[in-house]
Amino acid sequence: MDTQFSADLERTREQVVVAQERASATERRALREIDQERTLRQKGEQALGGAGALSWRRCRRGHRTRP
């Protein structure tokens, strides 16, 4: 009985580790995509002469607001 419990516990721990690794990879991928989008937006704003950069600002909570 204890042997079965120990085996189940070990298998569950391994599944948790795999799930955590998968979640970390997903988070890294999402952050990379956000960074790419930000970079593209900045390049686009620079190409327009910075007009887009001046039309919006961020409040303390991070929401976009008009200046």
N, C-alpha and C positions, 0 to 999 in steps of 0.2 A: 504494500500500500504506500509506504513512504517512498519507495523507488519510483512508483508511477507519478506521485506528486512532484518529486524532484525533477523527473524528466519533463513533466508538463510545465513546471516553473521555468526550467532552462529554455524550453522551446518558446515560451511566452516572452522571456527576456530577449531572445534572439529576434523575435518578431518586432519587439519594441525598438531595438537598435536599428533594424532595417527600416522601419517606419520613420524613425528620426532622421536617418540618413537621406531618405527620400524627401522628407519635408525640407531639410536643409538645402538639398539640390534644387528643389522647386523655388525656394525663397531666393537663392542666388540667381537663378534664371530670371525671376521676376524683377529683381533689383537691376540686373544687367539690361533688361528690356527698358525699364524706366530710365536708366542712364542713357541708353541709345536714343530714346524719344526726346529726352531733354537736350541732348547734343544736337539732334536734328533740328529741333525748334530754335535753339540758339543760332545755329548756322543760317536758318531761314530768316530769322529776325535781322541778323547781320547783313544778309543779302538785300533785305528791304530797307536798309539804312537805319535799323534800330527802331522803326516805328512801332513794331509790336511790343517791344520791351517797355516803351513809355506809356502804352495805353492801359496797362494793368499793374497793380501792385498787390502785395499780400498783407493781410492784417495779422495781428499777433497769433491768431489761431491757424493761420496758413491759408485762409480762404482768399480767393481772388476778388479784388474790389477795384473800382475805378478810382483814379487819383483825384 
